[in-house]
Amino acid sequence: MQSYPTPILTTDRLTLRPLTMDDAPDLFAVFSDPAVVRYWSAEPWISLADAHEAIAHALGAYRDGDEVRFGVELAETGELIGTVNLHHVFPQNRRCEVGYALASRCWGKGYACEALGAALDYAFHELRLNRIEADIDPRNAASSAVLERMGFRKEGYMPERWFVHGEMADTVNYGLLRSYWDARSGN
Ligand SMILES: CC(C)(COP(=O)(O)OP(=O)(O)OC[C@H]1O[C@@H](n2cnc3c(N)ncnc32)[C@H](O)[C@@H]1OP(=O)(O)O)[C@@H](O)C(=O)NCCC(=O)NCCS
């Protein structure tokens, strides 16, 4: 089986690194916030046990080497403010999906684009993937803006794909090819 280690990546203001069990309180603070999971088909976390379960899943993924799960830390303070994941890695076809979430108090400061930029660069240039997909709720304007800023293109629309907090929700499919990324980054 191909193995995908989660390395440490650094940007101007952030460190992307593997999660550890010590991250549970910070991670709980992020995912217990209803604003963060507003467009997800999952309820906000209600106890620290939810964080322990998610981190145990991440540790399993590190052990099995089948996905890349970064904790996103503020370089200046060392505080964990969210996660970026490369999951559903499909090595034969050199593609995966991306997911990301940050603490709501940190929104609007360019952190998502900064973290995602590092993770995408790693995916294309170290993992040698060719295509990265995202599936988002069309009402999630912040997430659309992040993807479009990163060069993702809208590729499809799937009505009523998810059940989100009591109602059916649509999906917009986005895709980013390595060729778009390299053209954008001037590589
Ligand atoms: C999506 C999310 C990660 C964005 O984080 P962020 O750090 O605020 O994003 P950035 O500051 O890097 O902003 C990126 C772009 O989005 C735009 N943006 C941010 N919030 C926005 C909003 N509510 N509406 C419209 N555009 C928005 C910014 O203006 C910026 O665009 P620009 O570079 O053209 O100015 C954050 O809102 C979040 O964690 N949401 C909850 C989890 C989630 O929905 N994840 C995605 C589902 S997979």
The ligand as an SDF file (V2000), in Angstrom:
LIG
                    3D

 48 50  0  0  0  0  0  0  0  0999 V2000
  -14.1430   28.3030    4.8960 C   0  0  0  0  0  0  0  0  0  0  0  0
  -13.1720   28.8510    5.9330 C   0  0  0  0  0  0  0  0  0  0  0  0
  -12.0900   27.8020    6.2150 C   0  0  0  0  0  0  0  0  0  0  0  0
  -12.5330   30.1520    5.3890 C   0  0  0  0  0  0  0  0  0  0  0  0
  -11.5360   30.5610    6.3140 O   0  0  0  0  0  0  0  0  0  0  0  0
  -10.9020   32.0470    6.3240 P   0  0  0  0  0  0  0  0  0  0  0  0
   -9.5930   31.9430    7.0230 O   0  0  0  0  0  0  0  0  0  0  0  0
  -11.9010   33.0130    6.8290 O   0  0  0  0  0  0  0  0  0  0  0  0
  -10.6430   32.3150    4.7870 O   0  0  0  0  0  0  0  0  0  0  0  0
   -9.6410   33.4250    4.2310 P   0  0  0  0  0  0  0  0  0  0  0  0
   -9.5240   34.5340    5.2380 O   0  0  0  0  0  0  0  0  0  0  0  0
   -8.3910   32.7160    3.7830 O   0  0  0  0  0  0  0  0  0  0  0  0
  -10.4620   34.0220    3.0220 O   0  0  0  0  0  0  0  0  0  0  0  0
  -10.3870   33.4690    1.7570 C   0  0  0  0  0  0  0  0  0  0  0  0
  -11.3140   34.2220    0.8430 C   0  0  0  0  0  0  0  0  0  0  0  0
  -12.6620   33.9980    1.2610 O   0  0  0  0  0  0  0  0  0  0  0  0
  -13.3330   35.2470    1.3710 C   0  0  0  0  0  0  0  0  0  0  0  0
  -14.3390   35.0780    2.3980 N   0  0  0  0  0  0  0  0  0  0  0  0
  -14.1090   34.7680    3.6960 C   0  0  0  0  0  0  0  0  0  0  0  0
  -15.2880   34.6870    4.3420 N   0  0  0  0  0  0  0  0  0  0  0  0
  -16.2570   34.9630    3.4290 C   0  0  0  0  0  0  0  0  0  0  0  0
  -17.6710   35.0260    3.4860 C   0  0  0  0  0  0  0  0  0  0  0  0
  -18.3340   34.7460    4.6310 N   0  0  0  0  0  0  0  0  0  0  0  0
  -18.3460   35.3250    2.3570 N   0  0  0  0  0  0  0  0  0  0  0  0
  -17.6910   35.5570    1.2000 C   0  0  0  0  0  0  0  0  0  0  0  0
  -16.3420   35.5080    1.0710 N   0  0  0  0  0  0  0  0  0  0  0  0
  -15.6510   35.2070    2.1800 C   0  0  0  0  0  0  0  0  0  0  0  0
  -12.2440   36.2260    1.7340 C   0  0  0  0  0  0  0  0  0  0  0  0
  -12.6270   37.5370    1.4040 O   0  0  0  0  0  0  0  0  0  0  0  0
  -11.1180   35.7270    0.8770 C   0  0  0  0  0  0  0  0  0  0  0  0
  -11.2740   36.1300   -0.4620 O   0  0  0  0  0  0  0  0  0  0  0  0
  -10.2130   37.1110   -1.1220 P   0  0  0  0  0  0  0  0  0  0  0  0
   -8.8790   36.4580   -0.9160 O   0  0  0  0  0  0  0  0  0  0  0  0
  -10.6520   37.1480   -2.5410 O   0  0  0  0  0  0  0  0  0  0  0  0
  -10.3670   38.3880   -0.3610 O   0  0  0  0  0  0  0  0  0  0  0  0
  -13.9000   29.1930    7.2570 C   0  0  0  0  0  0  0  0  0  0  0  0
  -14.9590   30.0570    6.9650 O   0  0  0  0  0  0  0  0  0  0  0  0
  -14.3990   27.9620    7.9990 C   0  0  0  0  0  0  0  0  0  0  0  0
  -13.6690   27.3320    8.7550 O   0  0  0  0  0  0  0  0  0  0  0  0
  -15.7120   27.6580    7.8000 N   0  0  0  0  0  0  0  0  0  0  0  0
  -16.3160   26.5210    8.5000 C   0  0  0  0  0  0  0  0  0  0  0  0
  -15.8610   25.1870    7.9780 C   0  0  0  0  0  0  0  0  0  0  0  0
  -16.2080   25.0200    6.5200 C   0  0  0  0  0  0  0  0  0  0  0  0
  -17.2880   25.4060    6.0870 O   0  0  0  0  0  0  0  0  0  0  0  0
  -15.2690   24.4200    5.7790 N   0  0  0  0  0  0  0  0  0  0  0  0
  -15.4400   24.1890    4.3640 C   0  0  0  0  0  0  0  0  0  0  0  0
  -16.2890   23.0500    4.0920 C   0  0  0  0  0  0  0  0  0  0  0  0
  -15.3240   21.7460    3.3840 S   0  0  0  0  0  0  0  0  0  0  0  0
  1  2  1  0
  2  3  1  0
  2  4  1  0
  2 36  1  0
  4  5  1  0
  5  6  1  0
  6  7  2  0
  6  8  1  0
  6  9  1  0
  9 10  1  0
 10 11  2  0
 10 12  1  0
 10 13  1  0
 13 14  1  0
 14 15  1  0
 15 16  1  0
 15 30  1  0
 16 17  1  0
 17 18  1  0
 17 28  1  0
 18 19  1  0
 18 27  1  0
 19 20  2  0
 20 21  1  0
 21 22  1  0
 21 27  2  0
 22 23  1  0
 22 24  2  0
 24 25  1  0
 25 26  2  0
 26 27  1  0
 28 29  1  0
 28 30  1  0
 30 31  1  0
 31 32  1  0
 32 33  2  0
 32 34  1  0
 32 35  1  0
 36 37  1  0
 36 38  1  0
 38 39  2  0
 38 40  1  0
 40 41  1  0
 41 42  1  0
 42 43  1  0
 43 44  2  0
 43 45  1  0
 45 46  1  0
 46 47  1  0
 47 48  1  0
M  END
$$$$
